[in-house]
C-alpha cells in the first residue's frame, strides 16, 4: 500500500465549520434521500413513513 506524499500530510484543514444549510437546501436534500429510499428494494415501509414525518 502506497503512502501519501509528505506534501499532502502537511496540508492543514480549514478550521471554519461548514455553513448550516438553508431550510430550502435541507428540504431538497431530504427529498433526494426520500426518493432514494422509496426506490430501494430493501427499504421498509417504516423507513419511508419516518422520512415523510421528518419532511413535515
N, C-alpha and C positions, 0 to 999 in steps of 0.2 A: 504494500500500500504506500503510495507516494505521499510525502508530507507537503504541506503548504510552504510556499516560499516565505522567507523571513519578512519580506515587504508586506505580505498580507497579514501576518501576525501583528505587525506594528501599527496597522490602521486602527485608529480609535473610533469607537462608536459614538454616534450623536447622543448627547446626554438629554436632549429635549424629548419629552414624551410625544407620541403620536397625537395629533389633534383629535378631539372627540368628534365623531361623525355627526352630521346634522340629522334631524329627525327624518327628513326625506331620504338621505343616504342609508340610514339604518333600516327604514321600511323597504327600500329597494333591495338591500342585502337579504333581509328576511324573506322577501318574495322569491328571490333566487333560490335560497335554501329550501323554502317550502315547495317550490316547483320541483327541485331535485328530489326531495324526499318522497313526494307524491308519486314519482315515476320510478322509484326503486322497488324491485320485486320483494325485497325483504323488509320494506317499511311496514310498520304496524299501523293499524287504524288509530291507536292511542298516540303514536308519534305525530300523525297528521292532525289530530284533534288538538294536541298541545301546541303545535305551531299556529293553528288558527286562533287559539286563545291568546297566544303571545302577540299575534298581529293586532288583535283588538286592544 
